[in-house]
Amino acid sequence: MTTHPWPPAAGAPGARRPRRTIRMRLTILYAGLFLASGTVLVGITSALAAVNFPLLTEYNIGSGGGSASGPGGSLPGFIQEVMANHYAQEAQARAAAQHELIIQAAIALAVMSVISIGLGWLVAGRFLRPLRTITTTVRRVSASSLGQRLALPGPADELKELGDTFDALLSRLEQSFEAQRRFVTNASHELRTPITRQRALVEVALGDPSPTVDSLQAACARVLTAGIEQERLIEALLTLARSQRGLDKREPVDLAAIAGQVARAREPEAHRRGLTMSTEFHCAPLDGDERLAERLVANLVDNAVLHNVPDGSVRVSTGTDQQCATLSVANTGPVIPPADIGALFEPFRRLGADRTADRNGLGLGLSIVDAIATAHGATLRPHALPGGGLEIRVRFPPAKSESQNRSARTDAWFPRTAEHPRATR
C-alpha cells in the first residue's frame, strides 16, 4: 500500500494551493507598488546625495584663501602628500556617509513595507466587506427565502450599485416564483373541475339501474363537453407557455390583414349579442410570429365581445406610429377601477374575483396577450374608459423594410372604415 505524507508536498497529488482571494491580491498589489515606489525614492535620494555632498577643494584646504601651489610653482612634496591623504580621507568619509544613508533608507523602507502590507490588508478588507455580505446572503437565499434583501448602507458607489441590483433581482425572482406558484394552483383547480364533472357524469350513468340509450347519449354528450373544456384550457396553457418562451424566429407579418380576418370571424357572435363592431385598418407591418400575432388579436377581440354590455360596441383598428405597428381594441362594458387593470393580465384573474361562476372565458386570454406582446418586444397600454369598458393599445417595434412591401396591399383587401349595424334581437 502506498502512503502519501500529510500534508501533501507542493505539486504532489491532492495538494491544494492557498486560495488567492481578492483581498490577498489587493494587499500584494498595494505592498508591491509601495515597495517599488520606495525603492525608486531611495535611489533618487542616493543619487542626489552623491551629487550635492559637500566637497573639499584645494581652495578650501589651502591657507590664505589662495591657490595651494602659490605663485612660485609647485608645492613641496610633503605638502602634496598631506593634501593627498586629506582627499583620500574625504572620499572615504563621503562613501561611508552614502553607504550609511542607503542602509538607513533600506531599513526604513523594509519597516514601511511591512506596515503597508498590514494597512493594505485592513483597507482591502474594509472595501470588500460589502462583497462578503453579498456572498453570505446569496448562499442563504433559496426558493423559500427570496424575501431577504441586502440593503447595503454607505455611499452610492459601485458596490452599493451592485447590492441594489441584486436586491432588484431578488424582487423579480420573488414575484416570478409567487406568480408561478399561483399559476400552478389555479391551473390545477381549473383542470380538476372538468375532470371531477366527467367522473361524476360517468358514475351517475354507470349507477343507473335501468339505463336507456337516450340517457347514455346525454351522459356521453356532457362528458364530451367537459372534455372540450379541458382541451381549450390545455391549448391556452400551451399557448401561454410558448409565448413566455420567446420567439425562435421572426418573419414579416401583416397586422392589418390578421385583424381584418379576426374581426370578420367574430361578427356573427357580436351580432348575436347585439353589439356594434366598427373597424379601421391601416397598413401595420411588423416582424414576429404570425400565429401568435393572430392569437393576440383574437384574444383581445374575444375579450371585448364577451365582457360587454347589451347594445354595446367594439372598435378594432390598426395603424402605424413612428414606423411602429399599432393595434387598438376598445369596447363598452362595466366600469373597471384603474387599480384593477393590472390584475386582469394575470392568469385566471377575472373582474371581481380570482375565479367566478362566469364560464365565458378561461381567465387566460389577457395573460396570453401579455406574454405574446412581451415575446414580440411590444408594449401594452390598457386604459379604463370613463363610461365603462376597456381600451387596449399594443405597440410593436419597428418592422424591417421587407415587411412593409407585403403590407402595402392591406388597404386594397379591407376598407379603411367599416361599421356593422347593430343586430336586433
C-alpha positions in Angstrom: 0.0 0.0 0.0 1.4 3.4 -1.0 1.3 6.1 1.6 1.5 9.8 1.0 2.9 12.3 3.5 0.5 14.7 5.2 0.2 17.4 4.4 0.9 16.7 0.7 4.0 18.3 -0.7 3.7 21.1 -3.2 2.9 19.7 -6.6 2.0 16.3 -5.2 -1.4 14.7 -6.0 -4.0 16.1 -3.6 -2.0 19.2 -2.7 -4.2 22.3 -2.5 -2.7 25.6 -3.3 -3.5 28.5 -1.0 -6.6 30.3 -2.1 -5.7 33.6 -3.7 -8.6 35.8 -2.6 -9.2 39.3 -4.0 -8.2 40.7 -0.6 -4.8 39.0 -0.8 -4.2 40.1 -4.3 -5.1 43.7 -3.5 -2.8 43.6 -0.5 0.1 42.2 -2.6 -0.5 44.8 -5.3 -0.6 47.6 -2.8 2.6 46.4 -1.0 4.3 45.9 -4.3 3.5 49.3 -5.5 4.7 50.8 -2.2 7.9 48.8 -2.3 8.6 49.8 -5.9 7.9 53.5 -5.2 10.1 53.4 -2.1 13.0 51.8 -4.0 12.8 54.4 -6.6 12.7 57.1 -3.9 15.8 55.7 -2.2 17.7 55.6 -5.5 16.8 59.2 -6.3 17.9 60.3 -2.8 21.2 58.4 -3.0 21.9 60.0 -6.4 21.1 63.5 -5.2 23.3 62.9 -2.1 26.3 61.8 -4.3 25.9 64.9 -6.4 25.3 67.5 -3.7 27.6 66.1 -1.0 29.9 68.9 0.2 33.3 68.5 -1.4 36.6 69.8 -0.1 38.7 71.5 -2.8 42.2 72.7 -2.9 41.0 76.2 -2.4 39.2 75.3 0.8 42.2 73.4 2.2 44.9 75.8 1.3 45.9 78.6 3.7 45.3 82.2 3.0 42.4 81.6 0.7 44.7 81.4 -2.4 46.0 78.7 -4.6 47.7 75.9 -3.0 50.5 75.9 -5.5 51.3 79.5 -4.9 52.9 81.9 -7.4 56.2 80.4 -7.4 55.3 76.9 -8.8 54.5 73.6 -7.2 54.2 72.8 -3.5 56.8 70.8 -1.7 56.4 67.1 -1.7 55.4 66.7 2.0 52.6 69.2 1.5 51.3 67.3 -1.6 51.4 64.1 0.4 49.4 65.7 3.2 46.8 67.0 0.7 46.5 63.6 -1.0 45.9 61.9 2.4 43.3 64.6 3.1 41.5 64.0 -0.2 41.5 60.2 0.4 40.0 60.6 3.9 37.4 62.9 2.4 36.4 60.4 -0.2 36.2 57.6 2.4 34.1 59.7 4.7 31.8 60.6 1.8 31.4 56.9 0.7 30.8 55.8 4.3 28.1 58.5 4.7 26.4 57.5 1.4 26.5 53.8 2.5 25.1 54.6 5.9 22.3 56.7 4.2 21.4 53.8 1.9 21.3 51.3 4.8 19.1 53.5 6.9 16.8 54.2 3.9 16.6 50.4 3.2 15.7 49.7 6.9 13.0 52.4 6.8 11.7 51.0 3.5 11.5 47.5 4.9 9.7 48.6 8.0 7.2 50.7 6.0 6.7 47.8 3.6 5.6 45.6 6.5 3.4 48.3 7.7 2.0 48.8 4.2 1.1 45.1 4.0 -0.9 45.4 7.2 -2.6 48.6 6.1 -3.3 47.1 2.7 -4.9 44.1 4.3 -7.1 46.2 6.5 -8.1 48.6 3.8 -8.8 45.8 1.3 -11.0 44.0 3.9 -12.9 47.2 4.6 -13.7 47.9 1.0 -14.5 44.2 0.3 -16.9 43.9 3.3 -20.0 44.5 1.1 -18.9 41.7 -1.2 -18.7 39.3 1.7 -22.2 40.5 2.8 -23.5 39.8 -0.8 -21.8 36.4 -0.9 -23.2 35.3 2.5 -26.7 36.5 1.5 -26.6 34.6 -1.8 -25.6 31.4 -0.1 -28.6 31.7 2.2 -31.1 32.6 -0.5 -33.3 29.8 -1.7 -36.8 29.4 -3.2 -38.3 29.7 0.2 -36.3 32.7 1.4 -36.4 35.1 -1.6 -37.7 37.9 0.7 -34.2 38.6 2.0 -32.6 41.8 0.9 -29.0 43.2 1.2 -29.9 46.9 1.8 -26.3 47.9 1.7 -25.5 51.1 3.6 -22.9 53.6 2.5 -22.2 56.0 -0.4 -23.7 55.4 -3.8 -20.6 53.7 -5.2 -20.1 50.6 -7.4 -20.5 48.2 -4.6 -23.8 49.7 -3.4 -25.0 49.7 -7.0 -24.2 46.0 -7.2 -26.1 45.4 -3.9 -29.1 47.4 -5.2 -29.1 45.5 -8.4 -29.0 42.2 -6.5 -32.0 43.3 -4.4 -33.9 44.2 -7.5 -33.1 40.7 -8.9 -34.4 39.1 -5.8 -37.6 41.1 -6.0 -38.2 40.0 -9.6 -37.4 36.4 -8.7 -39.8 36.5 -5.7 -42.5 37.9 -7.9 -41.8 35.3 -10.6 -41.9 32.4 -8.1 -45.1 33.7 -6.5 -46.7 34.0 -9.9 -45.6 30.5 -10.8 -47.0 29.0 -7.6 -50.3 30.9 -8.1 -50.4 29.8 -11.7 -49.9 26.1 -10.8 -52.5 26.3 -8.1 -55.1 28.0 -10.3 -54.3 25.7 -13.3 -54.7 22.6 -11.0 -58.1 23.9 -9.8 -59.3 24.7 -13.3 -58.3 21.3 -14.7 -59.7 19.5 -11.7 -63.2 21.0 -12.2 -64.0 19.4 -15.6 -62.3 16.1 -14.6 -64.5 15.9 -11.5 -67.5 16.7 -13.6 -66.6 14.0 -16.1 -66.1 11.4 -13.3 -69.5 12.3 -11.7 -71.3 12.0 -15.0 -69.8 8.6 -15.7 -70.5 7.4 -12.2 -74.1 8.5 -12.5 -74.5 6.8 -15.8 -73.0 3.6 -14.6 -75.1 3.7 -11.4 -78.4 4.0 -13.3 -80.2 0.6 -12.7 -82.2 1.0 -15.9 -80.2 3.0 -18.4 -81.6 3.9 -21.8 -80.0 4.8 -25.0 -81.1 8.4 -24.6 -79.8 8.7 -21.0 -76.4 7.2 -22.0 -76.2 9.5 -25.1 -76.9 12.6 -22.9 -74.3 11.5 -20.4 -71.7 11.0 -23.2 -72.6 14.4 -24.6 -72.0 16.1 -21.2 -68.7 14.2 -20.9 -67.6 15.4 -24.3 -68.5 18.9 -23.4 -66.3 18.7 -20.3 -63.5 17.2 -22.4 -63.8 20.1 -24.9 -63.4 22.5 -21.9 -60.3 20.7 -20.9 -58.9 20.8 -24.4 -59.5 24.6 -24.6 -57.7 25.1 -21.2 -54.8 22.9 -22.2 -54.4 24.6 -25.5 -54.5 28.0 -23.8 -51.8 26.9 -21.3 -49.6 25.6 -24.2 -50.0 28.9 -26.0 -49.1 30.8 -22.8 -46.0 28.6 -22.3 -44.9 29.0 -25.9 -45.3 32.8 -25.7 -43.4 33.1 -22.5 -40.5 31.0 -24.1 -40.0 33.8 -26.7 -39.7 33.7 -30.5 -37.4 31.3 -32.2 -37.5 33.3 -35.5 -39.3 36.4 -36.9 -40.9 36.8 -40.2 -42.9 39.7 -41.9 -46.4 39.9 -40.5 -49.3 42.0 -41.8 -51.2 43.0 -38.6 -54.0 44.8 -40.5 -54.8 41.6 -42.6 -54.8 39.5 -39.4 -57.1 41.9 -37.6 -59.5 42.0 -40.6 -59.8 38.2 -40.6 -60.4 38.0 -36.9 -63.0 40.8 -37.0 -64.9 39.1 -39.8 -64.8 35.8 -37.9 -66.2 37.4 -34.8 -69.0 39.4 -36.5 -71.7 36.7 -36.1 -71.1 36.4 -32.3 -71.1 40.2 -32.0 -74.4 40.4 -33.9 -75.9 37.7 -31.7 -75.1 39.7 -28.6 -76.5 42.9 -30.2 -73.1 44.6 -30.4 -71.9 47.2 -32.9 -68.5 46.3 -34.3 -66.6 49.1 -36.1 -63.2 48.6 -37.8 -60.5 50.8 -39.2 -57.5 49.1 -40.7 -54.3 50.9 -42.0 -51.0 49.5 -43.0 -49.3 47.9 -39.9 -46.3 45.7 -40.7 -44.3 44.0 -38.0 -41.7 41.3 -37.6 -42.8 38.3 -35.5 -44.7 35.1 -35.4 -47.9 35.2 -37.5 -49.8 32.5 -35.4 -49.0 34.2 -32.1 -49.9 37.6 -33.5 -53.3 36.2 -34.7 -53.9 34.7 -31.2 -53.1 38.1 -29.7 -55.7 39.9 -31.9 -58.2 37.1 -31.4 -58.0 37.1 -27.6 -58.4 40.9 -27.5 -61.4 40.8 -29.7 -62.9 37.9 -27.9 -62.4 39.6 -24.6 -64.1 42.8 -26.0 -67.1 40.8 -27.2 -67.5 38.5 -24.2 -67.1 41.2 -21.5 -69.5 43.8 -22.8 -73.0 45.1 -22.1 -76.2 44.8 -24.1 -76.4 47.1 -27.1 -72.7 47.9 -26.6 -69.9 48.3 -29.1 -66.5 47.0 -30.1 -63.9 49.0 -32.0 -60.8 47.5 -33.7 -58.2 49.5 -35.5 -54.6 49.1 -36.8 -52.1 51.6 -38.0 -48.5 52.9 -37.6 -47.0 55.3 -35.2 -43.4 56.4 -35.9 -42.9 53.3 -38.1 -44.3 51.1 -35.2 -47.3 48.8 -35.9 -50.2 49.6 -33.5 -53.4 47.7 -32.6 -56.2 49.2 -30.7 -59.2 47.2 -29.3 -61.9 49.1 -27.3 -65.3 48.0 -26.0 -68.1 49.2 -23.8 -68.7 47.3 -20.6 -68.8 47.5 -16.9 -66.8 50.2 -15.1 -63.3 49.0 -14.3 -61.4 50.6 -11.4 -58.0 51.8 -12.6 -56.3 49.9 -9.8 -57.7 46.6 -11.1 -56.5 46.9 -14.6 -53.1 45.3 -14.0 -54.7 42.3 -12.3 -56.7 41.5 -15.5 -53.4 40.4 -17.2 -52.6 37.8 -14.5 -53.5 34.1 -15.2 -57.0 33.0 -14.1 -58.0 36.5 -13.0 -61.4 37.8 -13.9 -63.0 41.1 -12.9 -64.3 41.0 -9.4 -62.6 37.8 -8.2 -59.9 35.2 -8.9 -62.4 32.7 -10.1 -66.1 33.3 -10.7 -69.1 31.3 -11.9 -68.9 33.1 -15.3 -67.6 30.4 -17.6 -67.5 32.7 -20.7 -63.7 32.7 -20.5 -60.9 30.7 -19.1 -59.2 33.7 -17.4 -56.1 33.2 -19.6 -57.0 35.5 -22.6 -55.3 38.7 -21.5 -52.4 36.7 -19.9 -51.7 35.2 -23.3 -51.9 38.6 -24.8 -49.4 40.0 -22.3 -47.0 37.0 -23.0 -47.2 37.3 -26.8 -46.7 41.1 -26.6 -43.6 40.5 -24.4 -42.2 37.9 -26.8 -42.5 40.4 -29.7 -41.0 43.2 -27.7 -44.3 45.1 -27.8 -45.8 47.3 -25.2 -49.4 47.1 -23.8 -51.3 50.1 -22.7 -54.7 49.3 -21.1 -56.9 52.2 -20.4 -60.3 52.1 -18.5 -62.9 54.2 -20.3 -64.8 56.7 -18.2 -68.2 55.4 -19.2 -67.3 51.8 -18.7 -65.3 49.4 -20.8 -61.6 49.0 -21.7 -59.3 50.1 -24.4 -56.1 48.2 -25.0 -53.4 49.5 -27.3 -50.5 47.3 -28.5 -47.4 49.0 -30.0 -44.9 46.7 -31.8 -41.2 47.5 -32.5 -40.5 48.9 -36.0 -40.5 46.3 -38.8 -37.9 45.8 -41.4 -38.4 47.3 -44.8 -39.2 43.9 -46.4 -42.4 43.6 -44.3 -43.6 47.0 -45.5 -43.8 45.8 -49.1 -46.0 42.9 -48.1 -48.4 45.0 -46.0 -48.8 47.7 -48.7 -51.7 45.8 -50.1 -53.7 45.8 -46.9 -55.9 48.8 -47.8 -56.9 47.1 -51.0 -58.0 44.0 -49.2 -60.1 45.7 -46.5 -62.0 49.0 -46.4 -60.4 51.8 -44.4 -63.5 52.2 -42.2 -66.4 49.7 -41.9 -69.2 49.7 -39.4 -71.5 46.8 -38.9 -75.1 47.7 -37.9 -76.4 46.6 -34.5 -78.4 43.4 -34.8 -81.9 43.3 -33.4 -82.9 40.6 -31.1 
